[in-house]
Amino acid sequence: MTELTESQKKARKRLFDDFAFYAKHCIKIRTKQGKIAPLVLNRVQERFAARVIAQLQKTGRVRMVVLKARQQGLSTVISALQYWWLSQRKAQKGLVMAHEAESTTTLFDMYRRIHDNVPDIVRPSTKYSSRSELVFDKLDSGLRVATAGGRGVARGETLTFAHLSEVAFWPTAFANTNFNGLVQAIPEEPGTFIFLESTAQGVTGKFYDMAQGADKLPSDKDWNGYELFFSAWFESDEYRDPAPADFQRTPEEEDLVTQFSDRGLTSNDQLYWRRKKVATNGLDLFKQEYPATAEEAFLSTGRPIFNNEYVTERLKTPTTPQTLMAVEETYDEKSGRPLPLRVLREHARGELKVYRTLDPKESYVIGADVGMGLRQGIKGRKDGDPSVAQILDSQMRQVAVWRGLCHPDVFAKILETLGYHYNSATIAPERNNHGLVTCVALRDSNYPYLYTETTEGTLEPDRDTIKLGFYTSEATKPMIIDKLRALDREREIEINDETTLKEMKTFVVTEAGKMEAEAGTHDDCVMALAIATYVHEGKWRPVEVSDDFYTEAI
């Protein structure tokens, strides 16, 4: 083997240390024009590579969630990064995983193309190369590709580099059950990399959860240890089309330029390209595939019922509960047996989140959605359907929310305790399914302010158990949801609870025309709040009168 000259040694060292230099001189890709050409990083790729190297230098490793617009070349640059790292270092093992077999094959072909075209000075010795694996024998390194959903992926392996592609489109069951094990195959050691890269697909799933946890400060308790990299559509120079001479910006387009001009949205050519895309695909799909902000990318797959922008705005600065409280049993001092009376006490893990202090002069309404309660899940895991109580005061302010797992009869005792605590509030439980058990238990306990429906214009005999609580049907559900939506739209209701707001964001009209939670999400808080607003008599304020008023009246 010919010994390298000093200049070659310097070049070789720079290729080892400097990814951008390596990419320009060693990596070849297939361009959109169908040509094999050197990888010259575009603006988005340059910014991304700089973020990766900065994190690597700062922490010694890379953990990044990559939320992107379509076809900005980020999968390509991650592939180039992985090849650069694995092909020049010993004892490295990489994994590439895509959402479907066709994408997996496309990504592996990219690696093969890179490998086949790198200069001899940096091409590692290859023992064998299959349709799913490259092995660099002398380095004892290599990479393989796999498709999400396959069996035994990364089981028992120790990886140093993982490129997980289009995670938002992974099969739900695979993502939920295997994702954590897959990530744990990579130790928290220097020189390790994990990239979760995807366009968005709704506001549920593992990718959404990881993006939300990454979009935090390290000091935030909900930070998941990853950085979020987001690239907007207008950062790509190719996303523009020559605008006609008579092009006139709409007010919405003017607002976009005002908002994003400092990030690169400045020209009519960009707006004209956007206008044509929106005309072809619709605004919602455009925002999902070509977002301007990270929040905009995560749209519901159904048609949102509540104003998504307003909900998102409040979620940016959620209200912190004043305190947490739990409903606790009381016991007879002599016998030790539980007494019928339960009490509310402050508790660090209490199910009741209190947002406003109890006012002894206030009147309150409690709307309740009754869940099935705790049940044994798969492999003994405790699982269940939560129950929720939403508490509103006379001014339509959400003062507290109880949410937890319990059986319907136990929930009746909890509601009774909440009712007496909140000045003998009106309690309106949903009586559907398990809710009837809760309603009957409240009636049997003689709680005095249980909501009952009055049926007018019928000759049928009274059947009290059927009229207890609120019955949600195909006719009444749109009615209560529409009232809540109108109150929220007109800012007539104060909603403080973060969980409630998140459920509002995923409460949609499906293709079948049903109002319900998006697949994989809950709507217990929304339904309980809708019932509370429906039975609420509307805002009122007590009239202040002077003592003279009573004197004159007498």
Secondary structure, DSSP 4 states (H G I P E B T S, - for coil): -PPPPHHHHHHHHHHHH-HHHHHHHH-EEE-TTS-EEE----HHHHHHHHHHHHHHHHHSSEEEEEEE-TTSSHHHHHHHHHHHHHTTSSS-EEEEEESSHHHHHHHHHHHHHHHHHS-TTTPPP-SEE-SSEEEETTTTEEEEEEETT-TTTTTT---SEEEEESGGGS-HHHHHHHHHHHHHTS-S-TT-EEEEEE---SS-SHHHHHHHHHSS-TTSTT--S-EEEEE-GGGSTTS--PPPTT----HHHHHHHHHHGGGT---HHHHHHHHHHHHHH-HHHHHHHS-SSHHHH---SSEESS-HHHHHHHHHSPPPPSEEEEEEEEE-TTT-PEEEEEEEEE-TT-SEEE-S---TT--EEEEEE---EEEE-GGG-EEEE-EEEEEEETTSBEEEEEEE---HHHHHHHHHHHHHHTTS-EEEEB-TTTHHHHHHHHHHTT-TTB-B----S--SPP-HHHHBSB---TTHHHHHHHHHHHHHHTT-SB---HHHHHHHHTEEE-TTS-EEEPTT---HHHHHHHHHHHH------PPP--HHHHHHH-
